């Protein structure tokens, strides 16, 4: 049995910060799977991208991740421009889109939890979400349903089918802006309660300062505490994947704290989390690794 399967587009992104442009691997399947392998979980990735970019997946395989790739007309890409030195705000522009998954493209894996982590609307259809939820526990990032391509921009809009589509979801993730669009609430706790009322067992909300979880009728919070921010891209992907995987063997409070610790360490460097479980535990104990 595999601990976690992640479903979503592998991306080839363009990152622009302080006038410097970098082409980098991206997507929730990338940031999430890399972090989970470093934490000791067994991981599979189901993705779509152009065959010319299949070589990019070797980084995942070298970490011991099982990869199931489907050929697509192009590889999804997003341009992320960070106008501020703290990298908290970003401007996103779509570059390419690998097209929607069909249910037949997602193998029946024996997995403890499946995380659906699409980059934008149209990537994973509601019937695919329902089918995967029928196979076992599912985590869902709302980004892939509320982030819509409109011309040369990516905008966040409400999700018309949320009332029915979220009924079978175990773990739901949104950031504070997405939660406000979906619920009309600026108060994170009220937004989490409104989302939980739609059916998800647990709701994970991320924001600039940390993570808020609504689980089992209670709230749990943990702060992000990076000593320096050099890797903002992939923050939410890392946080959600770590939380959902940690819940396999830990309480909501423990999973929340671990997710915040791993995400904090990830933000200290560009790219995915490349530390260890021991280093994350050290961060929790107030003894962060000496790698700056």
C-alpha positions as CSV (number, residue, x, y, z in Angstrom):
1,X,0.0,0.0,0.0
2,X,1.1,3.5,-0.8
3,X,0.6,6.2,1.9
4,X,-0.2,9.1,-0.4
5,X,-1.1,9.5,-4.1
6,X,-1.1,13.0,-5.5
7,X,-3.1,13.9,-8.7
8,X,-2.5,17.0,-10.7
9,X,-0.4,18.7,-13.4
10,X,3.3,18.8,-13.1
11,X,4.2,22.4,-14.1
12,X,7.1,24.2,-15.8
13,X,6.8,27.6,-14.2
14,X,8.4,31.0,-14.7
15,X,9.4,32.7,-11.5
16,X,10.2,36.4,-11.5
17,X,11.7,38.0,-8.3
18,X,13.7,41.2,-8.1
19,X,14.1,41.3,-11.8
20,X,15.5,37.8,-12.1
21,X,13.7,35.2,-14.1
22,X,14.0,31.5,-13.4
23,X,12.3,28.4,-15.0
24,X,11.4,25.9,-12.3
25,X,9.5,22.7,-11.8
26,X,6.2,23.3,-10.0
27,X,2.7,22.1,-9.2
28,X,1.2,20.6,-6.1
29,X,2.3,17.1,-7.2
30,X,5.9,18.3,-7.3
31,X,6.1,20.3,-4.0
32,X,3.8,17.9,-2.1
33,X,5.4,14.6,-3.2
34,X,9.0,15.8,-2.6
35,X,8.2,17.0,0.9
36,X,6.4,13.8,1.8
37,X,9.2,11.5,0.6
38,X,11.6,13.5,2.8
39,X,9.3,12.9,5.7
40,X,9.4,9.2,5.1
41,X,6.0,8.5,3.4
42,X,5.6,6.3,0.4
43,X,4.3,8.4,-2.5
44,X,2.8,8.1,-6.0
45,X,2.2,10.9,-8.5
46,X,-0.4,10.9,-11.3
47,X,0.2,13.7,-13.7
48,X,-0.1,15.1,-17.3
49,X,2.6,16.9,-19.3
50,X,4.1,17.1,-22.7
51,X,6.4,14.1,-23.5
52,X,9.3,16.5,-24.2
53,X,9.2,17.3,-20.5
54,X,9.0,13.7,-19.2
55,X,12.7,14.0,-18.2
56,X,11.7,16.5,-15.5
57,X,10.0,13.7,-13.7
58,X,13.3,11.9,-13.0
59,X,13.8,14.2,-10.0
60,X,10.7,12.6,-8.5
61,X,11.8,9.1,-9.3
62,X,15.3,9.7,-7.9
63,X,13.5,10.4,-4.5
64,X,11.7,7.1,-4.7
65,X,8.4,8.5,-5.9
66,X,6.3,6.2,-8.2
67,X,5.3,8.3,-11.2
68,X,2.4,7.7,-13.6
69,X,2.6,10.2,-16.4
70,X,0.1,10.8,-19.2
71,X,1.1,12.5,-22.4
72,X,-0.5,15.9,-23.0
73,X,-0.3,18.5,-25.9
74,X,1.6,20.9,-23.7
75,X,3.0,21.2,-20.1
76,X,1.1,23.4,-17.7
77,X,3.0,26.5,-16.7
78,X,2.4,29.6,-14.6
79,X,4.3,32.8,-14.4
80,X,4.6,34.0,-10.8
81,X,5.9,37.5,-10.4
82,X,6.7,38.6,-6.8
83,X,6.7,42.4,-6.6
84,X,7.6,42.6,-2.9
85,X,10.8,41.6,-1.1
86,X,8.9,39.4,1.3
87,X,7.4,37.3,-1.5
88,X,4.0,37.2,0.2
89,X,2.1,38.7,-2.7
90,X,2.3,37.4,-6.3
91,X,0.9,38.1,-9.7
92,X,0.0,34.9,-11.6
93,X,-0.3,34.5,-15.4
94,X,-1.0,31.3,-17.2
95,X,1.5,30.1,-19.8
96,X,0.2,26.7,-20.9
97,X,-2.4,24.1,-19.9
98,X,-2.0,20.3,-20.1
99,X,-5.7,19.6,-20.4
100,X,-8.2,17.7,-18.2
101,X,-7.7,14.3,-16.6
102,X,-10.1,11.5,-17.6
103,X,-11.0,8.9,-15.0
104,X,-9.3,6.3,-17.1
105,X,-6.0,8.1,-16.9
106,X,-5.9,7.7,-13.1
107,X,-4.8,4.2,-12.1
108,X,-6.5,2.4,-9.2
109,X,-3.7,2.7,-6.7
110,X,-3.9,1.0,-3.3
111,X,-3.4,4.2,-1.2
112,X,-4.3,5.5,2.2
113,X,-5.2,8.9,1.0
114,X,-5.3,10.6,-2.4
115,X,-4.6,14.4,-2.7
116,X,-6.1,16.1,-5.7
117,X,-4.0,19.2,-6.2
118,X,-4.9,20.9,-9.5
119,X,-3.3,24.2,-10.5
120,X,-6.4,25.8,-12.2
121,X,-10.0,25.1,-13.2
122,X,-10.6,22.5,-15.9
123,X,-7.8,20.2,-14.8
124,X,-9.9,17.7,-12.7
125,X,-13.6,17.4,-13.3
126,X,-16.2,16.9,-10.6
127,X,-17.0,13.3,-11.7
128,X,-13.3,12.4,-11.3
129,X,-13.3,13.9,-7.8
130,X,-16.4,11.8,-7.0
131,X,-14.8,8.6,-8.4
132,X,-11.6,9.1,-6.4
133,X,-13.6,9.9,-3.2
134,X,-15.5,6.6,-3.8
135,X,-12.2,4.7,-3.7
136,X,-11.0,6.1,-0.4
137,X,-10.2,9.3,1.6
138,X,-9.5,12.3,-0.6
139,X,-7.9,15.6,0.1
140,X,-8.8,18.5,-2.3
141,X,-7.2,21.8,-3.0
142,X,-9.9,24.3,-4.0
143,X,-7.4,26.2,-6.2
144,X,-8.1,23.9,-9.1
145,X,-11.8,24.9,-9.0
146,X,-11.7,28.6,-8.2
147,X,-8.6,29.7,-10.1
148,X,-9.8,30.4,-13.6
149,X,-8.0,31.5,-16.7
150,X,-9.4,34.7,-18.1
151,X,-7.4,35.9,-21.1
152,X,-3.9,36.6,-19.9
153,X,-4.7,36.4,-16.2
154,X,-5.6,33.9,-13.5
155,X,-8.5,35.1,-11.3
156,X,-10.3,33.6,-8.3
157,X,-14.0,33.1,-8.7
158,X,-16.7,31.3,-6.8
159,X,-17.3,27.6,-7.4
160,X,-20.9,27.0,-8.4
161,X,-20.8,23.3,-7.7
162,X,-19.2,23.4,-4.3
163,X,-22.3,22.5,-2.3
164,X,-22.5,19.1,-4.0
165,X,-18.9,18.5,-5.0
166,X,-17.4,18.7,-1.5
167,X,-19.7,16.2,0.2
168,X,-17.3,13.3,-0.1
169,X,-14.1,15.1,0.6
170,X,-12.1,14.2,3.7
171,X,-9.6,17.1,3.7
172,X,-10.2,20.5,2.1
173,X,-7.6,23.2,1.6
174,X,-8.0,26.8,0.6
175,X,-6.0,30.0,1.2
176,X,-7.5,33.0,2.9
177,X,-8.4,34.8,-0.4
178,X,-10.0,31.6,-1.8
179,X,-12.0,31.1,1.4
180,X,-13.3,34.6,1.3
181,X,-14.5,34.2,-2.3
182,X,-16.2,30.9,-1.5
183,X,-17.9,31.9,1.8
184,X,-18.0,35.7,1.8
185,X,-16.3,35.6,5.2
186,X,-13.1,37.5,6.0
187,X,-12.9,35.9,9.5
188,X,-10.9,32.7,9.0
189,X,-12.8,30.7,11.6
190,X,-16.1,31.7,10.2
191,X,-14.9,30.8,6.7
192,X,-13.6,27.4,7.9
193,X,-17.0,26.7,9.6
194,X,-18.9,27.6,6.4
195,X,-16.7,25.3,4.3
196,X,-17.0,22.5,6.8
197,X,-20.8,22.8,6.6
198,X,-20.5,21.8,3.0
199,X,-19.4,18.3,3.9
200,X,-15.6,18.1,4.2
201,X,-14.4,16.3,7.4
202,X,-11.5,18.7,8.0
203,X,-10.8,22.1,6.5
204,X,-7.2,23.5,6.2
205,X,-6.9,27.3,5.6
206,X,-3.5,28.8,4.9
207,X,-2.5,32.5,5.1
208,X,0.6,34.6,5.3
209,X,1.1,33.9,9.0
210,X,0.3,30.2,9.2
211,X,-2.3,27.5,9.1
212,X,-5.8,27.2,10.6
213,X,-7.5,23.8,10.8
214,X,-11.1,23.1,11.6
215,X,-11.3,19.4,12.5
216,X,-13.7,17.3,14.7
217,X,-15.6,20.5,15.7
218,X,-12.5,22.3,17.0
219,X,-9.9,24.8,15.7
220,X,-6.2,24.3,15.7
221,X,-3.6,26.9,14.6
222,X,0.1,27.0,14.0
223,X,2.3,29.9,12.8
224,X,4.8,29.9,9.9
225,X,8.2,30.8,11.4
226,X,10.8,30.9,8.6
227,X,14.0,32.8,9.5
228,X,14.1,34.2,6.0
229,X,11.7,33.8,3.0
230,X,13.4,32.7,-0.2
231,X,11.0,30.1,-1.5
232,X,7.4,31.3,-1.5
233,X,6.2,29.2,-4.4
234,X,4.8,25.9,-3.2
235,X,4.0,27.1,0.3
236,X,0.3,25.9,0.3
237,X,1.1,22.7,-1.6
238,X,3.7,21.7,0.9
239,X,1.5,22.6,3.9
240,X,-1.6,20.7,2.7
241,X,0.3,17.6,1.7
242,X,2.2,17.5,5.0
243,X,-1.0,17.9,6.9
244,X,-3.1,15.3,5.1
245,X,-0.2,12.8,5.2
246,X,0.5,13.4,8.9
247,X,-3.2,12.8,9.7
248,X,-2.7,9.2,8.8
249,X,-0.9,8.6,12.1
250,X,-1.3,11.9,14.1
251,X,-4.0,14.1,15.7
252,X,-5.2,17.3,14.0
253,X,-3.1,19.4,16.4
254,X,0.1,17.3,15.7
255,X,-0.5,17.3,12.0
256,X,-1.1,21.1,12.0
257,X,2.1,21.8,13.9
258,X,4.2,19.5,11.6
259,X,2.7,21.1,8.5
260,X,3.7,24.6,9.8
261,X,7.2,23.4,10.7
262,X,7.9,21.8,7.3
263,X,6.4,24.7,5.4
264,X,8.5,27.2,7.4
265,X,11.7,25.3,6.6
266,X,10.6,25.0,2.9
267,X,10.2,28.8,2.6
268,X,13.8,29.3,3.7
269,X,15.0,28.0,0.3
270,X,13.7,28.0,-3.3
271,X,12.2,24.7,-4.5
272,X,10.6,21.9,-2.5
273,X,11.4,20.8,1.0
274,X,14.6,18.9,1.0
275,X,15.1,18.5,4.8
276,X,14.2,15.5,6.9
277,X,11.6,14.5,9.4
278,X,14.2,14.9,12.1
279,X,14.9,18.5,11.1
280,X,11.2,19.2,11.0
281,X,10.9,17.8,14.5
282,X,13.8,20.0,15.6
283,X,12.0,23.0,14.2
284,X,9.0,22.0,16.4
285,X,11.2,21.8,19.4
286,X,12.7,25.2,18.8
287,X,16.0,23.8,17.4
288,X,15.9,24.6,13.6
289,X,18.6,23.2,11.4
290,X,21.7,25.3,10.9
291,X,21.4,25.5,7.1
292,X,21.0,29.2,6.4
